[in-house]
């Protein structure tokens, strides 16, 4: 049986949100000794969690799909179980919180300015709220479908290739920039960027890639597009994490929570160390190198999935 078929068969057996609560399972954090939940993380599980946390921290701010990388890496590491998709969602928040630290002064300044009713800061807050709205609405209604896709590496491989081709095309046809600040966005453009972000609910698309490419097509200057993407990530992933934990709470055990906490922390620390340098790389080299990387990785992943 092809590897992709085995993956699809595994997906069908996973519990869905809304079903009656079930007893916590051994989970993904008992790889070396399944059935011993609560005994603590074994060495293989700990190494896997740390590797995935590092991958998340390194890829979150690049247009290469951090979720896609997590899914492919989890497939290689044998990282499977009811808590797998929850881990992949929550660990992203760890990396994104690094943005709050790096840009703390900007967030505080905007907050204070909004309280003082400064027009530019009020426009910033309005645009952020409007851009987050589509993900919150669509995320609730498409929750089950999103969770299923998070377990399917074939979807990731295909979307890495499609996204890479899309980036190469958009880099060529994007109009000259006319918007040079987040506060300059109209409410319509903010809402459209939020819709572009929702494309990343398909793993392999890349949340940062979708929002930045969408912004460029709307005439937003590159640096502003990247900054808005990073600011937008914080409320979006806080909401996604809270909703997923609420839905999955009854299916998680102590070891699951421990593993998620370790992955979250590793992702946060990794992102904190590299976020500014990664942003500088994007600014210097553009997005084409990442597009070719996506195409190469997606092609290699498809070959592995169907030939292994």
N, C-alpha and C positions, 0 to 999 in steps of 0.2 A: 504493500500500500504506500503511495507517495507520502512524503512527510507532511505536505500541506493537508492531505485528507485526514491524517492522524490528528493534526492540530484542530481541524474543524470538528472532528468527533469529540475531542476533549472539550471544546467550547460548549457543545450542546449539553454536556453534563454539568456545567457550572450553574450555581443557584442564581436566580434573578431577583432584583429588587421587588418588593411587594409581596413575595412569597412568605408563608409563615416562618417565624423564627426557628432556626435550627441550632442544635448544640454545636459549640465551637469545635472545629476540626483540628487535626494536627497542624494544618496550615503549611505555608511555604517555608517556614523557618525550622523545619525538622528534616532536612534533606537526607542527612546521614543516618538518622534514627527515627523514621516516621512512627507516629503513634506514641511519642513521648513528649507531648505538648506540656509546657510548664516546667520542663527540666532545664530550660535555658537554651540559648543558641548554640548549636554545634559549630565546629570550626568551618566547615564548608559553607554553612548558612551565613556566618559572620563575614567571611571573605566575599561572598556573593553580594551581600548588602553593601559592603564598603565599595566594591567595584562599581556597582550600579549608582551609588551616591556620587562617586567621582565622575562617572560618565554624564550624569544629569548636570552636575555643576559646570562641566566643560562645554556642554552642548546647548544649554537652555537659551543662551543669548545669541546663538548663531542660527541662520536659516537652514538648518539641516535636520530638524525634527528631533528634539531631545526624547520625546515619547517613542518615536520610531527606534532610536538607538537603544532605549531601555527594553523595548519588546524584543529586538533582535539579540541583545546581550542576554536577556532572560532566557531566550530559547537555547542559546549556546551553553548557559550555565545550568540548565535544568531547573530553573526557578519557576515552579508551578504550584498552583493551589488556589483556594478561595480568596486569599488576601492579596494575590498577585496584582490585580488591577487596582486595588485600593492603594497598595504601595506605590505604584507608578504614578498615581495622581498626587498623593500626599508629598512624595519626595520632591516633586516639582516646586511645591510651595517653599521648600527649604532653600532652593536656589534663588527663587524669585525674591525672597525676603532679603537677600543680599543687596538687591536694588534699593530697598528701603534704607539700608544702612549707608550705602554709597551716596545716595541722593537725599539723605535725611534733611539737609539744609533746604533743599528745593521744596520738599514736601511741607516742611514746617513753614517756610515762607509763603507758599500758596495758601496753606490753611489759615495763617494769620491774616493774609491779605483778603481772603474770602470773608472772614469775620468782620473785617473793616469795610466790606462791600466795594473793594477795588475792582473795577470792571475787568481787567485782564485776568485776575485770579478767579473771579466768578466764572468767566468764560472757560478757564482751564477746568474747574470743577464740573461745570455743566457738560463739557465735551467728554470728560472722563466718565461721568455717570451715564451719558447717552451711549457711549461706546461699549460699556459693560452690559447694558440692558439685553441686547440680543443673545449673548451667551447664557445669561441667567434663565431666560425664557426657553430657548431651544434646549439647553442642557437638562432642564427638568423633564421636558416631554420626550427627549431622545435618550434618556439616561440608559435604558436597557440596551439599546443598539450600540451606544458608545462603549459600554462595558464589554460587550461581546467583541467589538472590533479591537479592543485593547489586548485581546488574547490571540490575535491573528497576524502572524508575521508576514503572510503573503500580501495582505493589504498594505502593510508598511513598505514592503519592497516595491510594489507597483507605484505607490504614491510618492516614494522617494524619486523614482524616475520621472513621473509626470510633473512633480514639483520642480525638479531640476530643469526640465525643458521649459516650463512656464517662466522660471526666473530668467533664463537666457533670452526668451522672447520679450518679456517686460522690460528688461534692461535696455533693449533696443528701441522699443516703441513708446516708452513712458514720455509724457509731455514735459516741457521745461517747467521747473518748479516755480510756483507763484505763492506758496504758503510757507512762511519761514518761522512760524511759532505755533505752539499748540493752541494758544488763545486766539489765533487767527482762523482756526477751523470754524466753518459754519456748523450748525446743528445737524444739517443733512449729511455733511461729510463725516462728522463724528459717528453718526449712526451707521453710515456705510462702512466705515473702518471696523466698527463692531461686528458687522455682518461678515466682513472678510475674515475676522478672527474666528468666527464660527466654523469656517472651513477646516480649521485645525482640529476639530472634533474627530475628523478622520485621521487616525494615526499615520504618520509619515508625511503629512502636509507641512508641518512646522507652524506653530502659532506666530512666532516672530516673523517668519518668512511671509506668511499670508498677510499679516497686517502691514508689514513694511512695503511689500509689493503692491498691495491695494492702495496704500497711501501715496506711493509714487505715481500710480495711475490717476490719482485725484489731484496731482500737481503739488504734493507736499515735498518740501526739500528733504534730502536724505537724512541729515542729522536729526531734524525734527521728527521725521517718521520713526527713526530708531528710538528716540527718547519716548515718544508717545507709546510705542509698543511696550517698552519696559515699564512705564508707569501703569499702563492698562493691565499688565500681567498681575499686579498685586491684588486688586479687588476681584479680578476674575478667578484667580486660583484660590483665594481665601474662600470665596463662595463655593467653588467646585469641591474643595477639600471638605468643608463643613457638610455639604450635602451628601457626599460620598460616605463619610464616616457615619452620618446619621442613618443612611440606608444599609450600611454593612456592619454596623456595630455588633449585632447578634452573631455574626459569622466569624468574628475575630477573637483570638485567645491572647493570653499574656505574652507569649513568644512573638505573635504577630505584631503587637503593639511595640514590643522592644525592638524588633527588627525595623519597623517603620520609623521609630524614633532615631535609631542609629543612622539609617539611610538619609533621613531628613537633615540630621546634623552634619554629616559628611558632605551632602550636596550644598548646604549653606556655606560651610567653611571653604569648599573648593571654589564656589562661585564668588565668594568674597575676595579671594586671592586673585582671580583672573578676569573679573567682569570688565574692568576698565581697559585692560589690554586687549580683550576680545573685541570690545567696541572699537578700539583704535584700528585693529586689523580690518574690520569691516569698512571703516572709513577710508583706509588707505588702498585696499585692494578691490573694493566693491563686492558684488555678489556672485560674479561669474565663476570664480574658483570653487565656491561652495556648491554652485549648480552642477559643475562637472563631478565634484565629489559625490553628490547625491546620486547622480546617474550611475557612477561606478559602483557605489555601495549597493544601490538597489539591484543592479544587474548581478552582482556577486551573491547577494542574498537570495535572489530568485534561483540562481544556479544551485546554491547550496540546498535550498528547500526541496527542489525537485529531483536532484541527483544524489543527495546524501542517502 
